[in-house]
């Protein structure tokens, strides 16, 4: 079962998604005090749709999550590079502040994968998320909401 972590007591309010966790282990390794959040279990298929950028979590009501379709269009390497730079900055902040975290190696490896991506090898316009692009290549892929 996958988990969607929201800001607590904010039913029917958009933009309250905080984190996502693919399984219990990932949930337990998030740097959060779980009772302070609304945690909703959902299917692996919905998790994958969010992870790969096909759906966006709009809001929740009780234990029901509302998703909306999401599309991507990176017109050129500069747009994709901006996304990558933001993601790398957040990963670096996590790794610098959590040197003993159980998922440190996973996120260091993903940082290196992002750093080593040759944007000249990507065909533009790219009409999918970076996460879906990596998944299609058979490479590890993580959504920023999975970052502990």
Secondary structure as UniProt FT lines:
FT   STRAND          2..7
FT   TURN            8..9
FT   TURN            11..12
FT   TURN            14..15
FT   STRAND          17..21
FT   HELIX           24..28
FT   HELIX           34..36
FT   STRAND          37..42
FT   HELIX           44..51
FT   TURN            52..53
FT   STRAND          55..61
FT   TURN            62..63
FT   STRAND          64..69
FT   HELIX           77..97
FT   TURN            99..100
FT   TURN            102..103
FT   HELIX           104..116
FT   HELIX           119..121
FT   HELIX           130..136
FT   TURN            137..138
FT   HELIX           144..146
//
